Structures are given as structure tokens and as C-alpha cells.
Amino acid sequence: MKITDINKKVKLKLVGLDSNAFALIGAFQKQARKENWTPEEIKLVRDEAMSGDYDHLLATLHCKGGGG
């Protein structure tokens, strides 16, 4: 499975959250669990978000987290 195979987003606004990368990842994971994402789906997004720099992390979470 690849991140592009995940055809859903969590309901998460990044605006107003702590800008720390770990806090953002944690917020994504918490919301994804609430929305019944599988552990594999969460891991794929988390791993992709952490595979680059901070801008890549934000872009990944914006794509799968709805942005805001």
C-alpha cells in the first residue's frame, strides 16, 4: 500500500495547532484514530510526512489532514 492509495482525509485544522512537527503528527494520528483509519494507513501518512523537511510534513498533512 502507498500513501496515494489512501483516498480519504481526516477532519483536522492545522491552523491554531502547535507548530512543532511532533505535535502536528500527534494531532493527525489522534484524529485519524477517531475516524477509524487503520494503523497501516496512519503509519503510511506519518512516515511520508517525516520523510522530508518541515515543508514536506506540512504539505503531507495538508493533503491528508484537510489543511486549514
Residue, then its C-alpha position, 0 to 999 in steps of 0.5 A: m500500500k502507498i500513501t496515494d492509495i489512501n483516498k480519504k482525509v481526516k477532519l483536522k485544522l492545522v491552523g491554531l495547532d502547535s507548530n512543532a512537527f511532533a505535535l502536528i503528527g500527534a494531532f493527525q494520528k489522534q484524529a485519524r484514530k477517531e475516524n477509524w483509519t487503520p494503523e497501516e494507513i496512519k503509519l503510511v501518512r506519518d512516515e511520508a510526512m517525516s520523510g522530508d523537511y518541515d515543508h514536506l510534513l506540512a504539505t503531507l498533512h495538508c493533503k491528508g489532514g484537510g489543511g486549514 
